[in-house]
Amino acid sequence: MAIDGLRDLYIAELQEARSFEALLTEALPKMAKSASEEQLRQAFEQHLEATREQQRSVEALLKEAGADPKAHEDQSMKVLIEQSQKMADIVLQGPLRDAALIASAQRIEHYEIAVYGTLATYAKILGLDNDYQILSGILEEEKDADDLLTDIAIGMVIPAGAEKAAEG
């Protein structure tokens, strides 16, 4: 599909968002399994449920627009997820791995925040009020997930890792 207007660009970006949400539904259980800290594991598991709902919401918007949900695949998220798995594989289990998982998850969240912020703006410009409300809601969920990861890192993971480093 040739993109020759903002609506086409909006649809293509929505298709990419659907793609990365699908990729994340596969990646989050692996991230949860790799986590040592129970609060981090629970955060990944809870975000999995939110991710599934976000995917359904984006698919509904695409259906309403008459667009094929699978017309575009997001390549950037594939790379972010591959990098996350690579770090989980090479960092020893425990607080240090949890810190690496949080860093990877925050890269993913920041990417999602950028995409959903852009999509919400496009929807607003296009006068798609329902889309704007849904996408703004997803954007806030992604910001909340990022904040939770920061809180877990500051409150538990980084202090535990620093304590272990001081012992060694």
Beta strands, then each sheet from edge to edge (+ up, - down):
end
